[in-house]
Amino acid sequence: MANVWSGVTIDCVDPERVARFWSALLGREPGPSPEGWVYLGERGDAQPRLVFQPVAEPRTEKVRIHLDITVDDLPEAMSTVTRLGGEFTGEQHDHAEGTVVVMTDPEGHKFCLVSYTPTP
C-alpha cells in the first residue's frame, strides 16, 4: 500500500477570499471543487492540492500546523503577501541556514516565508 500526501485542507469563513490570496501567492489555479469549497490544483498534481473548506466560525486559537513557502527575495515576497491582504506578524527568525518570517493570510492563518542562505 502506497501512502501519498495529496493535499492540505484549511478551514475558512470565506473560502473564496482565502483561496484567491493563496492562488495569487503560489500561482496555483482553482480546480474542480464542490459548491462552497475551493480546491487549488487537482488530485494527482505534482504538488499537493490546497483545499479551502467552509466553516461557520472564525479561527480563535493557534493552528498547530502551517505552510512554509520558500522565496528568492524575502522583502519582495513580504510585500506581495501584504498587497494580497495578508500581514507580517513582526516575527522573524535568523538561522545559519536562512531567514524565516511569520506571515498571515487574510483570515489570520499563519505561515512562513523562508529565504535559505545559498550553500557554498
C-alpha positions as CSV (number, residue, x, y, z in Angstrom):
1,M,0.0,0.0,0.0
2,A,1.4,3.4,-1.0
3,N,0.7,6.4,1.2
4,V,0.8,9.6,-0.8
5,W,0.4,13.2,0.6
6,S,-2.4,14.6,-1.6
7,G,-3.4,17.9,0.0
8,V,-3.8,20.3,2.9
9,T,-7.2,21.5,4.0
10,I,-7.7,24.9,5.5
11,D,-10.9,25.9,7.4
12,C,-12.2,29.3,6.3
13,V,-15.2,31.5,6.9
14,D,-14.7,32.9,3.4
15,P,-13.1,30.1,1.3
16,E,-13.2,32.2,-2.0
17,R,-11.3,35.1,-0.4
18,V,-8.7,33.0,1.2
19,A,-8.3,30.8,-1.9
20,R,-7.8,33.9,-4.1
21,F,-4.9,35.0,-1.7
22,W,-3.2,31.6,-1.9
23,S,-3.8,31.3,-5.7
24,A,-2.1,34.6,-6.4
25,L,0.7,34.0,-3.9
26,L,1.5,30.5,-5.2
27,G,0.4,30.8,-8.8
28,R,-2.0,27.8,-8.4
29,E,-5.2,27.8,-10.3
30,P,-8.5,26.6,-8.9
31,G,-9.5,23.1,-10.0
32,P,-12.9,21.4,-9.9
33,S,-14.4,21.9,-6.4
34,P,-17.7,21.1,-4.6
35,E,-20.0,24.0,-4.1
36,G,-18.8,26.3,-1.3
37,W,-15.3,24.8,-1.3
38,V,-12.3,25.9,-3.4
39,Y,-9.5,23.5,-4.5
40,L,-6.3,24.9,-5.8
41,G,-4.9,22.2,-8.1
42,E,-6.3,18.8,-8.8
43,R,-5.9,15.4,-7.3
44,G,-2.8,13.8,-8.9
45,D,-0.9,17.1,-9.5
46,A,2.8,17.2,-8.8
47,Q,2.2,19.4,-5.8
48,P,-0.3,18.7,-3.1
49,R,-3.7,20.2,-3.6
50,L,-4.8,23.1,-1.3
51,V,-8.4,22.7,-0.1
52,F,-10.4,25.6,1.4
53,Q,-13.2,24.2,3.4
54,P,-16.1,26.5,4.6
55,V,-16.7,26.7,8.3
56,A,-19.2,28.9,10.3
57,E,-16.8,30.1,13.0
58,P,-13.6,32.1,12.6
59,R,-10.3,30.6,13.9
60,T,-9.7,31.6,17.5
61,E,-6.7,29.5,18.6
62,K,-3.3,28.9,17.2
63,V,-3.2,26.3,14.4
64,R,-0.5,23.7,15.2
65,I,0.4,23.2,11.5
66,H,1.4,25.7,8.9
67,L,2.8,26.0,5.4
68,D,6.4,27.1,4.7
69,I,6.9,28.9,1.4
70,T,10.5,29.2,0.0
71,V,11.2,32.5,-1.6
72,D,14.1,34.0,-3.5
73,D,13.5,37.6,-2.4
74,L,12.2,37.9,1.1
75,P,11.3,41.7,1.1
76,E,9.5,41.3,-2.2
77,A,7.6,38.2,-1.0
78,M,6.6,40.1,2.2
79,S,5.3,43.0,0.1
80,T,3.4,40.6,-2.1
81,V,1.7,39.0,0.9
82,T,0.6,42.3,2.3
83,R,-0.6,43.6,-1.1
84,L,-2.7,40.4,-1.4
85,G,-4.3,41.1,2.0
86,G,-2.0,39.2,4.4
87,E,0.1,40.6,7.2
88,F,3.5,40.4,8.7
89,T,3.3,39.3,12.3
90,G,6.5,41.0,13.3
91,E,8.1,37.6,14.0
92,Q,11.4,36.9,12.3
93,H,13.9,34.1,12.9
94,D,17.5,34.3,11.6
95,H,19.3,31.0,11.4
96,A,22.6,29.8,9.8
97,E,20.6,28.2,7.0
98,G,18.4,31.2,6.3
99,T,15.7,33.6,7.5
100,V,12.1,32.8,8.4
101,V,9.4,35.4,8.7
102,V,5.9,34.6,10.0
103,M,3.0,36.0,7.9
104,T,-0.8,35.6,8.0
105,D,-3.3,35.1,5.2
106,P,-6.5,37.3,5.1
107,E,-8.2,35.2,7.8
108,G,-5.2,35.1,10.1
109,H,-3.8,31.6,9.3
110,K,-0.1,31.8,10.0
111,F,2.5,30.6,7.5
112,C,6.3,31.2,7.0
113,L,8.2,32.7,4.2
114,V,11.7,31.1,4.1
115,S,14.8,32.5,2.4
116,Y,17.6,30.0,2.6
117,T,21.2,31.0,2.7
118,P,23.0,29.8,-0.5
119,T,25.2,26.8,0.1
120,P,28.8,27.2,-0.9
